Amino acid sequence: MRDSGRYHKLPWGGGQITLPKDLVEALKLKNKDKVMLEYDEETNELKITKL
């Protein structure tokens, strides 16, 4: 599944990723679930895994 979201840089230097509702439902995420983000520099892909 491919979809787009938004990235917001926060004042303290961290960031927040906003995911579309369809992607949240596909990942079966609930409010405050923990996720792991992995970025593959060779393929320029971001992998999101629910913990």
N, CA, C and O atoms as a GROMACS GRO file, in nm:
protein
  204
    1MET      N    1   0.084  -0.117   0.000
    1MET     CA    2   0.000   0.000   0.000
    1MET      C    3   0.089   0.124   0.000
    1MET      O    4   0.184   0.133   0.078
    2ARG      N    5   0.059   0.217  -0.086
    2ARG     CA    6   0.132   0.344  -0.088
    2ARG      C    7   0.035   0.454  -0.054
    2ARG      O    8  -0.080   0.455  -0.099
    3ASP      N    9   0.082   0.546   0.025
    3ASP     CA   10  -0.002   0.660   0.063
    3ASP      C   11   0.091   0.773   0.102
    3ASP      O   12   0.211   0.752   0.115
    4SER      N   13   0.038   0.889   0.121
    4SER     CA   14   0.121   1.001   0.162
    4SER      C   15   0.072   1.055   0.296
    4SER      O   16  -0.045   1.043   0.331
    5GLY      N   17   0.164   1.113   0.369
    5GLY     CA   18   0.131   1.173   0.496
    5GLY      C   19   0.205   1.306   0.507
    5GLY      O   20   0.250   1.361   0.406
    6ARG      N   21   0.216   1.356   0.626
    6ARG     CA   22   0.285   1.483   0.648
    6ARG      C   23   0.383   1.469   0.762
    6ARG      O   24   0.364   1.389   0.854
    7TYR      N   25   0.488   1.547   0.756
    7TYR     CA   26   0.587   1.551   0.863
    7TYR      C   27   0.588   1.691   0.919
    7TYR      O   28   0.596   1.789   0.843
    8HIS      N   29   0.581   1.703   1.051
    8HIS     CA   30   0.583   1.833   1.117
    8HIS      C   31   0.705   1.839   1.209
    8HIS      O   32   0.720   1.754   1.297
    9LYS      N   33   0.790   1.937   1.188
    9LYS     CA   34   0.904   1.955   1.278
    9LYS      C   35   0.856   2.034   1.400
    9LYS      O   36   0.791   2.137   1.387
   10LEU      N   37   0.889   1.983   1.517
   10LEU     CA   38   0.845   2.046   1.641
   10LEU      C   39   0.953   2.141   1.694
   10LEU      O   40   1.071   2.124   1.663
   11PRO      N   41   0.913   2.239   1.773
   11PRO     CA   42   1.007   2.342   1.821
   11PRO      C   43   1.128   2.286   1.896
   11PRO      O   44   1.236   2.346   1.891
   12TRP      N   45   1.114   2.174   1.965
   12TRP     CA   46   1.224   2.119   2.042
   12TRP      C   47   1.319   2.035   1.958
   12TRP      O   48   1.415   1.980   2.011
   13GLY      N   49   1.293   2.023   1.827
   13GLY     CA   50   1.384   1.953   1.737
   13GLY      C   51   1.336   1.818   1.691
   13GLY      O   52   1.388   1.764   1.594
   14GLY      N   53   1.237   1.761   1.758
   14GLY     CA   54   1.181   1.632   1.717
   14GLY      C   55   1.083   1.652   1.604
   14GLY      O   56   1.077   1.759   1.543
   15GLY      N   57   1.008   1.551   1.576
   15GLY     CA   58   0.911   1.562   1.468
   15GLY      C   59   0.789   1.474   1.491
   15GLY      O   60   0.786   1.392   1.583
   16GLN      N   61   0.691   1.494   1.407
   16GLN     CA   62   0.566   1.418   1.415
   16GLN      C   63   0.525   1.382   1.274
   16GLN      O   64   0.524   1.467   1.184
   17ILE      N   65   0.491   1.255   1.254
   17ILE     CA   66   0.444   1.210   1.124
   17ILE      C   67   0.293   1.189   1.133
   17ILE      O   68   0.245   1.122   1.225
   18THR      N   69   0.220   1.246   1.040
   18THR     CA   70   0.076   1.229   1.033
   18THR      C   71   0.045   1.130   0.922
   18THR      O   72   0.088   1.149   0.808
   19LEU      N   73  -0.029   1.023   0.956
   19LEU     CA   74  -0.063   0.920   0.859
   19LEU      C   75  -0.208   0.932   0.817
   19LEU      O   76  -0.293   0.969   0.899
   20PRO      N   77  -0.240   0.903   0.691
   20PRO     CA   78  -0.379   0.904   0.646
   20PRO      C   79  -0.461   0.795   0.718
   20PRO      O   80  -0.407   0.693   0.759
   21LYS      N   81  -0.589   0.819   0.732
   21LYS     CA   82  -0.678   0.727   0.803
   21LYS      C   83  -0.674   0.587   0.743
   21LYS      O   84  -0.675   0.489   0.818
   22ASP      N   85  -0.669   0.575   0.611
   22ASP     CA   86  -0.665   0.444   0.546
   22ASP      C   87  -0.542   0.365   0.587
   22ASP      O   88  -0.550   0.244   0.608
   23LEU      N   89  -0.428   0.433   0.598
   23LEU     CA   90  -0.304   0.365   0.637
   23LEU      C   91  -0.309   0.325   0.784
   23LEU      O   92  -0.262   0.217   0.820
   24VAL      N   93  -0.366   0.409   0.869
   24VAL     CA   94  -0.381   0.376   1.012
   24VAL      C   95  -0.468   0.252   1.026
   24VAL      O   96  -0.437   0.163   1.107
   25GLU      N   97  -0.576   0.244   0.949
   25GLU     CA   98  -0.664   0.127   0.955
   25GLU      C   99  -0.592   0.003   0.903
   25GLU      O  100  -0.610  -0.105   0.959
   26ALA      N  101  -0.513   0.016   0.796
   26ALA     CA  102  -0.440  -0.098   0.741
   26ALA      C  103  -0.336  -0.151   0.840
   26ALA      O  104  -0.312  -0.271   0.847
   27LEU      N  105  -0.273  -0.060   0.915
   27LEU     CA  106  -0.174  -0.100   1.015
   27LEU      C  107  -0.238  -0.141   1.148
   27LEU      O  108  -0.170  -0.187   1.239
   28LYS      N  109  -0.371  -0.123   1.157
   28LYS     CA  110  -0.447  -0.154   1.278
   28LYS      C  111  -0.392  -0.079   1.400
   28LYS      O  112  -0.373  -0.137   1.507
   29LEU      N  113  -0.366   0.050   1.381
   29LEU     CA  114  -0.313   0.133   1.489
   29LEU      C  115  -0.426   0.194   1.570
   29LEU      O  116  -0.531   0.230   1.517
   30LYS      N  117  -0.401   0.207   1.700
   30LYS     CA  118  -0.493   0.276   1.789
   30LYS      C  119  -0.417   0.393   1.850
   30LYS      O  120  -0.295   0.401   1.838
   31ASN      N  121  -0.490   0.482   1.915
   31ASN     CA  122  -0.428   0.600   1.975
   31ASN      C  123  -0.317   0.559   2.071
   31ASN      O  124  -0.336   0.474   2.158
   32LYS      N  125  -0.201   0.620   2.055
   32LYS     CA  126  -0.083   0.601   2.139
   32LYS      C  127  -0.018   0.463   2.127
   32LYS      O  128   0.061   0.426   2.214
   33ASP      N  129  -0.049   0.387   2.020
   33ASP     CA  130   0.025   0.263   1.994
   33ASP      C  131   0.169   0.299   1.963
   33ASP      O  132   0.197   0.406   1.908
   34LYS      N  133   0.260   0.210   1.998
   34LYS     CA  134   0.400   0.232   1.968
   34LYS      C  135   0.433   0.170   1.832
   34LYS      O  136   0.386   0.061   1.799
   35VAL      N  137   0.514   0.242   1.756
   35VAL     CA  138   0.556   0.194   1.624
   35VAL      C  139   0.707   0.207   1.612
   35VAL      O  140   0.770   0.288   1.680
   36MET      N  141   0.764   0.126   1.523
   36MET     CA  142   0.905   0.137   1.493
   36MET      C  143   0.916   0.187   1.349
   36MET      O  144   0.851   0.135   1.259
   37LEU      N  145   1.000   0.288   1.330
   37LEU     CA  146   1.025   0.343   1.198
   37LEU      C  147   1.164   0.302   1.154
   37LEU      O  148   1.261   0.321   1.228
   38GLU      N  149   1.174   0.245   1.034
   38GLU     CA  150   1.304   0.206   0.979
   38GLU      C  151   1.316   0.268   0.841
   38GLU      O  152   1.227   0.255   0.758
   39TYR      N  153   1.427   0.335   0.817
   39TYR     CA  154   1.451   0.398   0.688
   39TYR      C  155   1.564   0.325   0.616
   39TYR      O  156   1.673   0.310   0.670
   40ASP      N  157   1.535   0.280   0.494
   40ASP     CA  158   1.634   0.211   0.413
   40ASP      C  159   1.694   0.313   0.316
   40ASP      O  160   1.626   0.359   0.223
   41GLU      N  161   1.821   0.348   0.337
   41GLU     CA  162   1.886   0.450   0.254
   41GLU      C  163   1.908   0.403   0.111
   41GLU      O  164   1.914   0.485   0.020
   42GLU      N  165   1.921   0.272   0.090
   42GLU     CA  166   1.943   0.221  -0.045
   42GLU      C  167   1.819   0.236  -0.132
   42GLU      O  168   1.829   0.271  -0.250
   43THR      N  169   1.701   0.209  -0.075
   43THR     CA  170   1.578   0.216  -0.153
   43THR      C  171   1.497   0.342  -0.123
   43THR      O  172   1.393   0.366  -0.186
   44ASN      N  173   1.543   0.424  -0.027
   44ASN     CA  174   1.471   0.545   0.014
   44ASN      C  175   1.329   0.515   0.058
   44ASN      O  176   1.236   0.588   0.023
   45GLU      N  177   1.312   0.406   0.135
   45GLU     CA  178   1.181   0.367   0.183
   45GLU      C  179   1.176   0.372   0.335
   45GLU      O  180   1.273   0.341   0.404
   46LEU      N  181   1.061   0.412   0.385
   46LEU     CA  182   1.035   0.415   0.527
   46LEU      C  183   0.942   0.300   0.562
   46LEU      O  184   0.835   0.288   0.503
   47LYS      N  185   0.982   0.215   0.656
   47LYS     CA  186   0.903   0.101   0.698
   47LYS      C  187   0.845   0.131   0.836
   47LYS      O  188   0.917   0.171   0.928
   48ILE      N  189   0.713   0.111   0.851
   48ILE     CA  190   0.644   0.134   0.977
   48ILE      C  191   0.593   0.001   1.029
   48ILE      O  192   0.519  -0.069   0.960
   49THR      N  193   0.634  -0.035   1.152
   49THR     CA  194   0.594  -0.160   1.212
   49THR      C  195   0.532  -0.132   1.348
   49THR      O  196   0.590  -0.061   1.430
   50LYS      N  197   0.414  -0.190   1.372
   50LYS     CA  198   0.349  -0.175   1.502
   50LYS      C  199   0.423  -0.265   1.602
   50LYS      O  200   0.452  -0.380   1.572
   51LEU      N  201   0.453  -0.211   1.720
   51LEU     CA  202   0.521  -0.290   1.823
   51LEU      C  203   0.422  -0.350   1.919
   51LEU      O  204   0.461  -0.420   2.013
   0.00000   0.00000   0.00000
